[in-house]
């Protein structure tokens, strides 16, 4: 491998900066068609043409996938143009001087034995082979390959997205695969058109040969005074020699074109792969050997060729069989040695310490929801969930690992955060979940259940009754949407657990290019990554989006030099995000429905606030704390019954402590301070928590 890399580096150094040579070469090819060339120089160029064709053929047989020679369509055009330029130059020399170099003369005299009729027949046979067989087939294969490659692009893109969502590949690997798909489509599209060059070259070879013969007759008889027989012999042999010199490289290039178009991606070269696949079945080799020996015994057929071939095939089958047995024994020994080595080696437990951030385990009955071959689109929905959460919350969710779990019921699923189950549910395939959203005009029968994301009463109805449920006024949801909604809600609730120091570092690194001033001021001199992480976690825990990181960082940069208390810094950040928070809680009526606290309640809370190393808490008597929680819950439920998604509005001094008190029993209860109401927003009281404390 190191030798290949060194060779590749040497080639890159040789060709780097030499693009001008390729450009000059193409220009010189065009010049060759205009200016006459010496016969010695033409011999050299003809040898170059043959060498180039041979090199291209060997390259196409050595590559493991077509994209390794993606320049082939352009190379095909240049090689065709080069051969045509050589034809023009050789024609000029044949007609002017009756001599076009030693290579053409050798092909005309020695290759076909000086018989121009034989040479012409051989030339026509080569043209037919190239034009009718190889070129025609390559053209058709290129057309079909281009069409199928374009049709398969969407499926390949979806497969890459599925692997990326499942965590099987990285973002860089996904980008590389998408780029390879685009290059493959461009390559086969170019080959579809470039194969026409080979077809045109064959036609041009025939026409040029006919023109040379008739032109030679005219010049030899009319200008040089030769007899018809002498002119025919002299110019026809040279023309046939010229045609053979051109058609042999053309045949090699045409063969290379057919090979690269029909070549599928593999891990080895064509020669290795062909040998392995053609001679790997010992039984087939033995049968072929027996048939060849039988042909040797048939009266009238030559004995020696079939007997030699049959014996060779039989000996080869024996060698292959012995090699396969030795290979199997060696592999078994390697496996046993590896097992012994693994037993002796201390167990590596690092792999067991790595947990997936988000896991979705499903029963075997839900596998069709994930399998794209069975019409499942859950992977696409997970991708949309990640994009939606990133857009709404400003948090990049790690890939969701989806795996089947035979210990679950067929329709059951379980959601895990950092390896710990946080939610579960059960779906019924081929059924729909129907919920009463207030518009039901006629109840329907079904299997009673609860919507897993929000715990609402619902019914499972068969797929055949879906339309009837919709007509009755139910909100009808398919099982994948139920699961996707539940997963989205769980991710929102636990988003603060998904942001760690590494994610914070990635966020800051992404902002450093455009907002280096605030990032460099804040980290690491003023705050650590851990302190910024705690502030972001507190915001996400209360459902505050961190999609505006610049405002958050600037607020921290303003107040972090004054205080290191992350709770206090979080309050300052919330005040800086007042417009965002106000907009998030503004109802359809155009104002923020608020439940205020009686001044006596705020005084009671303020007097009970305790600041410790673990944060700010309310140090109330358990009975008093329970009564306060009941009053808050009653006021919130009353506002909800009136159609308001109300917030608790209190003074900044008690907001954080009140949130600490309610975050376990009432985690969804939003608590805002007066400073978090934007100047251009309005809040309207829809209730008040009044409670007389018994001292």
BAROMI-112128 format. One record per residue (C-alpha): residue number from 1; x, y, z. Coordinates in nm, 3 decimals, padded with zeros to 5 digits. Example, Ala and Ser with C-alpha at 12.3 -4.5 7.8 and 13.67 -1.06 7.14 Angstrom:
<atoms>
   resi         u         v         w
      1    01.230   -00.450    00.780
      2    01.367   -00.106    00.714
</atoms>
This chain:
<atoms>
   resi         u         v         w
      1    00.000    00.000    00.000
      2    00.283    00.242    00.085
      3    00.446    00.167   -00.252
      4    00.122    00.255   -00.434
      5    00.094    00.580   -00.240
      6    00.454    00.671   -00.323
      7    00.393    00.597   -00.691
      8    00.077    00.807   -00.688
      9    00.265    01.094   -00.526
     10    00.540    01.071   -00.788
     11    00.284    01.083   -01.072
     12    00.114    01.384   -00.914
     13    00.444    01.568   -00.892
     14    00.523    01.486   -01.256
     15    00.190    01.609   -01.394
     16    00.126    01.901   -01.157
     17    00.135    02.231   -01.339
     18    00.162    02.064   -01.681
     19   -00.191    02.140   -01.801
     20   -00.037    02.360   -02.071
     21    00.126    02.050   -02.222
     22   -00.214    01.885   -02.272
     23   -00.348    02.204   -02.429
     24   -00.051    02.230   -02.665
     25   -00.088    01.864   -02.752
     26   -00.449    01.910   -02.863
     27   -00.349    02.216   -03.067
     28   -00.066    02.021   -03.234
     29   -00.312    01.745   -03.325
     30   -00.517    02.001   -03.516
     31   -00.200    02.143   -03.675
     32   -00.106    01.792   -03.797
     33   -00.411    01.797   -04.022
     34   -00.280    02.108   -04.199
     35    00.098    02.088   -04.208
     36    00.288    01.799   -04.374
     37    00.495    01.573   -04.148
     38    00.822    01.390   -04.226
     39    00.782    01.015   -04.264
     40    01.020    00.947   -03.972
     41    00.818    01.170   -03.739
     42    00.498    01.003   -03.862
     43    00.646    00.664   -03.766
     44    00.706    00.798   -03.416
     45    00.350    00.931   -03.386
     46    00.203    00.603   -03.512
     47    00.403    00.419   -03.246
     48    00.271    00.668   -02.988
     49   -00.085    00.598   -03.106
     50   -00.043    00.222   -03.064
     51    00.122    00.268   -02.723
     52   -00.153    00.501   -02.604
     53   -00.427    00.259   -02.711
     54   -00.249   -00.029   -02.536
     55   -00.204    00.180   -02.219
     56   -00.574    00.274   -02.211
     57   -00.677   -00.091   -02.257
     58   -00.452   -00.205   -01.970
     59   -00.581    00.074   -01.747
     60   -00.944   -00.022   -01.803
     61   -00.862   -00.379   -01.708
     62   -00.674   -00.275   -01.392
     63   -00.922   -00.031   -01.234
     64   -01.174   -00.153   -00.975
     65   -01.451    00.097   -01.058
     66   -01.525    00.319   -01.361
     67   -01.484    00.647   -01.169
     68   -01.113    00.575   -01.128
     69   -01.084    00.663   -01.497
     70   -01.347    00.938   -01.504
     71   -01.147    01.127   -01.769
     72   -01.213    00.846   -02.018
     73   -01.483    01.030   -02.226
     74   -01.250    01.324   -02.287
     75   -00.959    01.085   -02.347
     76   -01.171    00.902   -02.603
     77   -01.232    01.225   -02.793
     78   -00.863    01.320   -02.795
     79   -00.754    00.969   -02.904
     80   -01.009    00.969   -03.188
     81   -00.896    01.313   -03.302
     82   -00.533    01.200   -03.286
     83   -00.600    00.894   -03.507
     84   -00.788    01.105   -03.762
     85   -00.498    01.353   -03.772
     86   -00.258    01.064   -03.835
     87   -00.484    00.941   -04.116
     88   -00.474    01.284   -04.278
     89   -00.093    01.304   -04.248
     90   -00.038    00.952   -04.379
     91   -00.279    01.011   -04.669
     92   -00.085    01.323   -04.767
     93    00.245    01.131   -04.772
     94    00.100    00.833   -04.963
     95   -00.050    01.047   -05.237
     96    00.246    01.287   -05.265
     97    00.544    01.055   -05.235
     98    00.411    00.701   -05.247
     99    00.580    00.639   -04.911
    100    00.443    00.707   -04.559
    101    00.705    00.563   -04.330
    102    00.830    00.221   -04.238
    103    00.547    00.125   -04.003
    104    00.280    00.163   -04.272
    105    00.505   -00.011   -04.526
    106    00.566   -00.300   -04.286
    107    00.193   -00.345   -04.223
    108    00.129   -00.333   -04.599
    109    00.403   -00.582   -04.698
    110    00.475   -00.812   -04.406
    111    00.156   -00.821   -04.197
    112   -00.061   -00.920   -04.498
    113    00.218   -01.080   -04.702
    114    00.222   -00.811   -04.972
    115   -00.123   -00.915   -05.093
    116   -00.341   -00.608   -05.104
    117   -00.658   -00.819   -05.147
    118   -00.586   -01.010   -04.827
    119   -00.496   -00.686   -04.653
    120   -00.816   -00.518   -04.765
    121   -01.022   -00.815   -04.644
    122   -00.843   -00.813   -04.308
    123   -00.902   -00.439   -04.284
    124   -01.275   -00.481   -04.355
    125   -01.300   -00.761   -04.098
    126   -01.142   -00.537   -03.830
    127   -01.379   -00.256   -03.919
    128   -01.680   -00.488   -03.900
    129   -01.564   -00.624   -03.563
    130   -01.515   -00.275   -03.427
    131   -01.823   -00.114   -03.579
    132   -02.087   -00.388   -03.567
    133   -01.985   -00.584   -03.258
    134   -01.790   -00.379   -03.006
    135   -01.896   -00.021   -03.084
    136   -02.264   -00.106   -03.132
    137   -02.277   -00.302   -02.807
    138   -02.083   -00.040   -02.611
    139   -02.313    00.232   -02.742
    140   -02.623    00.042   -02.625
    141   -02.473   -00.043   -02.286
    142   -02.371    00.322   -02.233
    143   -02.723    00.441   -02.316
    144   -02.889    00.193   -02.078
    145   -02.631    00.254   -01.802
    146   -02.684    00.632   -01.822
    147   -03.061    00.590   -01.802
    148   -03.052    00.344   -01.512
    149   -02.794    00.552   -01.323
    150   -03.014    00.861   -01.341
    151   -03.322    00.662   -01.237
    152   -03.138    00.511   -00.939
    153   -03.006    00.844   -00.804
    154   -03.305    00.923   -00.573
    155   -03.294    00.574   -00.419
    156   -02.920    00.596   -00.360
    157   -02.959    00.941   -00.200
    158   -03.229    00.806    00.032
    159   -03.008    00.511    00.124
    160   -02.727    00.750    00.217
    161   -02.966    00.958    00.430
    162   -03.090    00.643    00.603
    163   -02.735    00.531    00.687
    164   -02.655    00.881    00.812
    165   -02.963    00.895    01.036
    166   -02.888    00.549    01.172
    167   -02.534    00.660    01.261
    168   -02.370    00.407    01.029
    169   -02.173    00.674    00.842
    170   -02.041    01.022    00.921
    171   -02.137    01.350    00.756
    172   -01.811    01.351    00.559
    173   -01.874    00.998    00.434
    174   -02.230    01.093    00.333
    175   -02.102    01.395    00.138
    176   -01.839    01.179   -00.034
    177   -02.099    00.921   -00.135
    178   -02.335    01.187   -00.271
    179   -02.047    01.337   -00.470
    180   -01.961    00.991   -00.611
    181   -02.324    00.939   -00.717
    182   -02.323    01.271   -00.901
    183   -01.990    01.189   -01.066
    184   -02.117    00.845   -01.168
    185   -02.426    00.996   -01.331
    186   -02.210    01.251   -01.514
    187   -01.967    00.979   -01.624
    188   -02.226    00.747   -01.776
    189   -02.404    01.042   -01.936
    190   -02.075    01.147   -02.098
    191   -01.998    00.790   -02.205
    192   -02.337    00.771   -02.375
    193   -02.226    01.050   -02.607
    194   -01.856    00.964   -02.622
    195   -01.928    00.616   -02.756
    196   -02.043    00.790   -03.076
    197   -01.679    00.895   -03.131
    198   -01.574    00.531   -03.175
    199   -01.864    00.468   -03.413
    200   -01.775    00.773   -03.622
    201   -01.409    00.676   -03.623
    202   -01.491    00.338   -03.780
    203   -01.702    00.500   -04.050
    204   -01.431    00.758   -04.118
    205   -01.172    00.478   -04.151
    206   -01.369    00.311   -04.430
    207   -01.428    00.636   -04.616
    208   -01.062    00.746   -04.587
    209   -00.944    00.407   -04.717
    210   -01.172    00.421   -05.022
    211   -01.065    00.780   -05.094
    212   -00.698    00.684   -05.065
    213   -00.735    00.396   -05.312
    214   -00.913    00.602   -05.576
    215   -00.684    00.898   -05.518
    216   -00.382    00.671   -05.556
    217   -00.516    00.538   -05.887
    218   -00.567    00.889   -06.018
    219   -00.223    01.013   -05.911
    220   -00.031    00.698   -06.008
    221   -00.187    00.661   -06.353
    222   -00.261    01.022   -06.439
    223    00.039    01.208   -06.292
    224    00.318    00.954   -06.248
    225    00.253    00.745   -06.561
    226    00.225    00.411   -06.377
    227    00.032    00.122   -06.518
    228   -00.301    00.036   -06.361
    229   -00.157   -00.282   -06.204
    230    00.147   -00.101   -06.058
    231   -00.068    00.182   -05.923
    232   -00.312   -00.067   -05.775
    233   -00.036   -00.267   -05.608
    234    00.161    00.032   -05.479
    235   -00.114    00.256   -05.345
    236   -00.353   -00.016   -05.232
    237   -00.085   -00.182   -05.019
    238    00.009    00.152   -04.861
    239   -00.358    00.240   -04.804
    240   -00.434   -00.099   -04.650
    241   -00.123   -00.070   -04.433
    242   -00.234    00.275   -04.323
    243   -00.584    00.141   -04.246
    244   -00.446   -00.148   -04.042
    245   -00.214    00.081   -03.845
    246   -00.512    00.302   -03.761
    247   -00.770    00.031   -03.700
    248   -00.565   -00.178   -03.458
    249   -00.534    00.108   -03.203
    250   -00.898    00.198   -03.275
    251   -00.995   -00.162   -03.199
    252   -00.802   -00.146   -02.870
    253   -00.973    00.181   -02.772
    254   -01.314    00.040   -02.868
    255   -01.245   -00.267   -02.655
    256   -01.141   -00.044   -02.366
    257   -01.465    00.153   -02.408
    258   -01.672   -00.163   -02.387
    259   -01.480   -00.285   -02.082
    260   -01.512    00.037   -01.881
    261   -01.884    00.069   -01.958
    262   -01.963   -00.289   -01.861
    263   -01.729   -00.280   -01.561
    264   -01.905   -00.292   -01.226
    265   -01.748   -00.169   -00.902
    266   -01.525   -00.433   -00.742
    267   -01.244   -00.473   -00.493
    268   -00.997   -00.617   -00.746
    269   -00.886   -00.572   -01.105
    270   -01.065   -00.732   -01.398
    271   -00.797   -00.999   -01.450
    272   -00.805   -01.110   -01.086
    273   -01.183   -01.102   -01.069
    274   -01.223   -01.288   -01.400
    275   -00.983   -01.562   -01.292
    276   -01.146   -01.602   -00.952
    277   -01.499   -01.620   -01.087
    278   -01.425   -01.829   -01.397
    279   -01.211   -02.097   -01.233
    280   -01.341   -02.104   -00.877
    281   -01.595   -02.387   -00.919
    282   -01.409   -02.719   -00.915
    283   -01.715   -02.919   -01.019
    284   -01.757   -02.714   -01.336
    285   -01.389   -02.758   -01.424
    286   -01.417   -03.134   -01.380
    287   -01.726   -03.154   -01.603
    288   -01.555   -02.943   -01.871
    289   -01.249   -03.169   -01.855
    290   -01.464   -03.479   -01.905
    291   -01.647   -03.327   -02.203
    292   -01.316   -03.232   -02.373
    293   -01.176   -03.583   -02.324
    294   -01.498   -03.724   -02.473
    295   -01.451   -03.502   -02.781
    296   -01.099   -03.646   -02.820
    297   -01.250   -03.996   -02.845
    298   -01.507   -03.900   -03.110
    299   -01.401   -04.042   -03.450
    300   -01.303   -03.777   -03.703
    301   -01.210   -03.509   -03.448
    302   -00.842   -03.431   -03.378
    303   -00.733   -03.621   -03.070
    304   -00.432   -03.419   -02.953
    305   -00.591   -03.071   -02.905
    306   -00.894   -03.198   -02.712
    307   -00.687   -03.443   -02.508
    308   -00.434   -03.175   -02.410
    309   -00.709   -02.928   -02.319
    310   -00.906   -03.190   -02.123
    311   -00.596   -03.299   -01.930
    312   -00.503   -02.936   -01.861
    313   -00.852   -02.860   -01.736
    314   -00.852   -03.168   -01.514
    315   -00.511   -03.083   -01.369
    316   -00.622   -02.728   -01.309
    317   -00.935   -02.848   -01.124
    318   -00.713   -03.063   -00.899
    319   -00.485   -02.767   -00.824
    320   -00.783   -02.540   -00.747
    321   -00.939   -02.803   -00.522
    322   -00.615   -02.849   -00.329
    323   -00.570   -02.473   -00.301
    324   -00.923   -02.432   -00.164
    325   -00.869   -02.703    00.097
    326   -00.539   -02.547    00.204
    327   -00.705   -02.205    00.221
    328   -00.990   -02.341    00.436
    329   -00.742   -02.505    00.674
    330   -00.538   -02.184    00.697
    331   -00.847   -01.976    00.767
    332   -00.962   -02.218    01.037
    333   -00.619   -02.201    01.199
    334   -00.631   -01.820    01.191
    335   -00.975   -01.821    01.352
    336   -00.860   -02.057    01.626
    337   -00.546   -01.852    01.688
    338   -00.751   -01.532    01.703
    339   -00.991   -01.691    01.953
    340   -00.702   -01.805    02.170
    341   -00.547   -01.459    02.150
    342   -00.879   -01.302    02.242
    343   -00.909   -01.530    02.544
    344   -00.560   -01.438    02.662
    345   -00.609   -01.067    02.606
    346   -00.779   -00.856    02.879
    347   -01.133   -00.767    02.780
    348   -01.170   -00.426    02.620
    349   -01.467   -00.269    02.798
    350   -01.447    00.072    02.629
    351   -01.707   -00.030    02.371
    352   -01.950   -00.113    02.650
    353   -01.904    00.233    02.800
    354   -02.022    00.413    02.486
    355   -02.393    00.485    02.486
    356   -02.611    00.618    02.208
    357   -02.753    00.956    02.300
    358   -03.098    00.871    02.164
    359   -03.225    00.520    02.099
    360   -03.553    00.395    01.962
    361   -03.617    00.026    02.020
    362   -03.910   -00.132    01.838
    363   -04.085   -00.467    01.843
    364   -04.066   -00.690    01.541
    365   -04.418   -00.591    01.437
    366   -04.301   -00.233    01.377
    367   -04.006   -00.322    01.154
    368   -04.208   -00.245    00.835
    369   -04.230    00.117    00.954
    370   -03.850    00.142    00.923
    371   -03.786   -00.080    00.621
    372   -03.800    00.136    00.308
    373   -03.844   -00.177    00.094
    374   -04.178   -00.233    00.267
    375   -04.290    00.127    00.228
    376   -04.170    00.245    00.570
    377   -04.071    00.612    00.597
    378   -03.979    00.636    00.965
    379   -03.614    00.711    00.882
    380   -03.721    01.007    00.670
    381   -03.946    01.126    00.952
    382   -03.655    01.106    01.197
    383   -03.452    01.322    00.960
    384   -03.733    01.576    00.952
    385   -03.754    01.567    01.333
    386   -03.384    01.650    01.364
    387   -03.425    01.940    01.121
    388   -03.737    02.063    01.299
    389   -03.573    02.056    01.644
    390   -03.264    02.231    01.506
    391   -03.484    02.499    01.351
    392   -03.704    02.551    01.658
    393   -03.468    02.490    01.950
    394   -03.131    02.571    01.791
    395   -02.997    02.233    01.902
    396   -02.835    01.980    01.670
    397   -02.979    01.644    01.773
    398   -02.739    01.348    01.748
    399   -02.839    01.059    01.518
    400   -03.123    00.845    01.649
    401   -03.024    00.480    01.676
    402   -03.314    00.257    01.572
    403   -03.293   -00.112    01.653
    404   -03.534   -00.399    01.699
    405   -03.581   -00.560    02.040
    406   -03.734   -00.907    02.058
    407   -03.807   -00.858    02.428
    408   -04.068   -00.596    02.343
    409   -04.420   -00.679    02.236
    410   -04.469   -00.684    01.855
    411   -04.624   -00.336    01.845
    412   -04.437   -00.184    02.138
    413   -04.157    00.071    02.124
    414   -03.929    00.228    02.380
    415   -03.737    00.558    02.369
    416   -03.407    00.582    02.556
    417   -03.194    00.884    02.643
    418   -02.832    00.791    02.715
    419   -02.929    00.428    02.756
    420   -03.208    00.491    03.008
    421   -03.574    00.436    02.905
    422   -03.771    00.759    02.931
    423   -04.089    00.673    02.742
    424   -04.268    00.387    02.572
    425   -04.584    00.322    02.380
    426   -04.764    00.069    02.169
    427   -04.884    00.098    01.810
    428   -05.124   -00.112    01.611
    429   -05.011   -00.161    01.250
    430   -05.284   -00.138    00.988
    431   -05.483    00.077    01.230
    432   -05.527    00.451    01.276
    433   -05.532    00.653    01.598
    434   -05.848    00.863    01.627
    435   -05.872    01.153    01.875
    436   -06.163    01.376    01.965
    437   -06.044    01.734    01.914
    438   -06.388    01.881    01.988
    439   -06.551    01.837    01.649
    440   -06.690    01.482    01.678
    441   -07.048    01.463    01.557
    442   -07.095    01.088    01.589
    443   -06.896    00.853    01.814
    444   -06.740    00.543    01.658
    445   -06.628    00.216    01.810
    446   -06.267    00.116    01.845
    447   -05.997   -00.003    02.082
    448   -05.960    00.250    02.361
    449   -05.610    00.379    02.429
    450   -05.414    00.692    02.513
    451   -05.219    00.911    02.273
    452   -04.860    00.846    02.393
    453   -04.714    01.195    02.352
    454   -04.970    01.393    02.558
    455   -05.181    01.124    02.722
    456   -05.507    01.220    02.546
    457   -05.787    00.961    02.518
    458   -05.800    00.801    02.174
    459   -05.922    00.502    01.976
    460   -05.750    00.257    01.744
    461   -05.967    00.184    01.441
    462   -05.891   -00.046    01.144
    463   -05.757    00.110    00.825
    464   -06.084    00.029    00.647
    465   -06.273    00.260    00.886
    466   -06.040    00.556    00.846
    467   -06.270    00.750    00.617
    468   -06.568    00.690    00.845
    469   -06.370    00.827    01.141
    470   -06.275    01.138    00.948
    471   -06.637    01.189    00.845
    472   -06.738    01.160    01.211
    473   -06.505    01.449    01.301
    474   -06.214    01.263    01.458
    475   -05.854    01.362    01.410
    476   -05.703    01.056    01.241
    477   -05.329    00.984    01.262
    478   -05.133    00.694    01.117
    479   -04.893    00.489    01.339
    480   -04.566    00.642    01.201
    481   -04.697    00.992    01.275
    482   -04.793    00.885    01.629
    483   -04.444    00.753    01.691
    484   -04.278    01.056    01.529
    485   -04.487    01.296    01.739
    486   -04.400    01.108    02.058
    487   -04.030    01.105    01.970
    488   -04.038    01.478    01.893
    489   -04.202    01.557    02.225
    490   -03.954    01.342    02.418
    491   -03.662    01.512    02.246
    492   -03.804    01.854    02.338
    493   -03.854    01.754    02.702
    494   -03.505    01.612    02.734
    495   -03.322    01.851    02.503
    496   -03.120    01.986    02.797
    497   -02.971    01.639    02.845
    498   -02.851    01.625    02.484
    499   -02.622    01.927    02.494
    500   -02.281    01.861    02.643
    501   -01.948    02.035    02.647
    502   -01.856    01.889    02.309
    503   -02.173    02.032    02.151
    504   -02.103    02.369    02.314
    505   -01.750    02.365    02.174
    506   -01.882    02.285    01.825
    507   -02.131    02.572    01.858
    508   -01.860    02.819    01.959
    509   -01.623    02.697    01.687
    510   -01.895    02.752    01.429
    511   -01.953    03.109    01.551
    512   -01.587    03.199    01.585
    513   -01.534    03.279    01.215
    514   -01.800    03.553    01.198
    515   -01.833    03.651    01.565
    516   -01.483    03.603    01.695
    517   -01.500    03.916    01.916
    518   -01.768    03.789    02.153
    519   -01.642    03.428    02.151
    520   -01.281    03.521    02.225
    521   -01.391    03.763    02.498
    522   -01.603    03.503    02.671
    523   -01.403    03.180    02.635
    524   -01.187    03.081    02.812
    525   -01.094    03.394    03.009
    526   -01.440    03.480    03.145
    527   -01.639    03.156    03.139
    528   -01.560    02.789    03.088
    529   -01.738    02.554    02.852
    530   -01.906    02.389    03.150
    531   -02.053    02.717    03.275
    532   -02.189    02.806    02.931
    533   -02.330    02.454    02.905
    534   -02.521    02.497    03.235
    535   -02.678    02.820    03.113
    536   -02.786    02.662    02.784
    537   -02.922    02.359    02.969
    538   -03.132    02.581    03.197
    539   -03.276    02.760    02.895
    540   -03.360    02.437    02.714
    541   -03.507    02.283    03.027
    542   -03.772    02.558    03.030
    543   -03.832    02.536    02.656
    544   -03.640    02.851    02.561
    545   -03.480    02.816    02.219
    546   -03.104    02.874    02.191
    547   -03.126    02.945    01.820
    548   -03.006    03.301    01.889
    549   -02.663    03.218    02.033
    550   -02.514    03.561    01.966
    551   -02.760    03.735    02.200
    552   -02.697    03.466    02.461
    553   -02.318    03.499    02.440
    554   -02.328    03.879    02.445
    555   -02.547    03.876    02.756
    556   -02.306    03.636    02.923
    557   -02.010    03.851    02.821
    558   -02.182    04.154    02.983
    559   -02.267    03.993    03.316
    560   -02.018    03.707    03.361
    561   -01.744    03.943    03.488
    562   -01.986    04.052    03.764
    563   -02.116    03.713    03.878
    564   -02.023    03.348    03.837
    565   -02.364    03.224    03.954
    566   -02.505    03.036    03.654
    567   -02.861    03.072    03.787
    568   -02.826    03.451    03.795
    569   -02.657    03.452    03.454
    570   -02.946    03.247    03.316
    571   -03.189    03.514    03.437
    572   -02.987    03.784    03.264
    573   -02.989    03.582    02.942
    574   -03.365    03.532    02.965
    575   -03.411    03.908    02.999
    576   -03.193    03.958    02.690
    577   -03.421    03.713    02.506
    578   -03.735    03.895    02.619
    579   -03.870    03.951    02.268
    580   -03.822    03.584    02.176
    581   -03.982    03.459    02.499
    582   -04.273    03.702    02.471
    583   -04.342    03.599    02.114
    584   -04.337    03.231    02.208
    585   -04.610    03.283    02.473
    586   -04.827    03.536    02.288
    587   -05.163    03.374    02.217
    588   -05.394    03.406    01.920
    589   -05.563    03.700    02.096
    590   -05.247    03.905    02.058
    591   -05.144    03.917    02.424
    592   -04.973    03.696    02.683
    593   -05.232    03.539    02.917
    594   -05.074    03.566    03.259
    595   -05.149    03.437    03.606
    596   -05.008    03.678    03.860
    597   -04.907    03.619    04.219
    598   -05.062    03.795    04.512
    599   -04.804    04.025    04.678
    600   -04.835    03.823    04.997
    601   -04.747    03.507    04.804
    602   -04.442    03.674    04.650
    603   -04.331    03.800    04.992
    604   -04.367    03.450    05.135
    605   -04.160    03.302    04.853
    606   -03.901    03.579    04.874
    607   -03.850    03.523    05.246
    608   -03.809    03.146    05.190
    609   -03.546    03.170    04.917
    610   -03.221    02.998    05.004
    611   -02.897    03.025    04.805
    612   -02.672    02.719    04.824
    613   -02.384    02.573    04.629
    614   -02.636    02.362    04.434
    615   -02.842    02.664    04.328
    616   -03.140    02.871    04.441
    617   -03.429    02.699    04.621
    618   -03.741    02.779    04.825
    619   -03.702    02.657    05.180
    620   -04.069    02.619    05.270
    621   -04.241    02.384    05.509
    622   -04.353    02.075    05.309
    623   -04.717    02.144    05.396
    624   -04.692    02.505    05.283
    625   -04.509    02.404    04.967
    626   -04.781    02.151    04.887
    627   -05.057    02.407    04.938
    628   -04.873    02.656    04.715
    629   -04.838    02.394    04.442
    630   -05.210    02.317    04.463
    631   -05.302    02.683    04.421
    632   -05.071    02.720    04.122
    633   -05.215    02.408    03.961
    634   -05.574    02.523    04.020
    635   -05.510    02.866    03.868
    636   -05.337    02.713    03.565
    637   -05.614    02.457    03.507
    638   -05.880    02.727    03.538
    639   -05.705    02.938    03.276
    640   -05.669    02.635    03.049
    641   -06.040    02.564    03.081
    642   -06.104    02.918    02.956
    643   -05.890    02.846    02.646
    644   -05.572    03.025    02.762
    645   -05.221    02.885    02.751
    646   -05.129    03.095    03.049
    647   -04.793    03.168    03.212
    648   -04.711    03.244    03.573
    649   -04.592    03.605    03.591
    650   -04.384    03.710    03.890
    651   -04.099    03.937    03.990
    652   -03.743    03.858    03.874
    653   -03.633    03.803    04.234
    654   -03.850    03.495    04.285
    655   -03.881    03.351    03.933
    656   -03.586    03.113    03.948
    657   -03.675    02.985    04.296
    658   -04.040    02.932    04.200
    659   -03.930    02.740    03.894
    660   -03.714    02.513    04.111
    661   -04.020    02.441    04.326
    662   -04.251    02.351    04.037
    663   -04.017    02.182    03.787
    664   -04.087    01.830    03.917
    665   -04.461    01.841    03.986
    666   -04.550    02.090    03.708
    667   -04.269    02.065    03.452
    668   -04.478    02.218    03.170
    669   -04.582    02.524    03.372
    670   -04.411    02.830    03.214
    671   -04.291    03.087    03.466
    672   -04.188    03.434    03.341
    673   -04.063    03.744    03.516
    674   -04.179    04.096    03.443
    675   -03.840    04.172    03.284
    676   -03.900    03.899    03.026
    677   -04.201    04.078    02.878
    678   -04.078    04.273    02.576
    679   -04.167    04.646    02.557
    680   -04.375    04.589    02.244
    681   -04.560    04.290    02.396
    682   -04.865    04.304    02.619
    683   -04.968    04.075    02.902
    684   -05.319    04.041    03.034
    685   -05.405    03.887    03.369
    686   -05.640    03.590    03.345
    687   -05.603    03.478    03.705
    688   -05.422    03.529    04.034
    689   -05.276    03.295    04.291
    690   -05.410    03.410    04.625
    691   -05.327    03.208    04.928
    692   -05.323    03.313    05.288
    693   -05.035    03.157    05.469
    694   -05.107    03.036    05.819
    695   -04.809    03.126    06.028
</atoms>
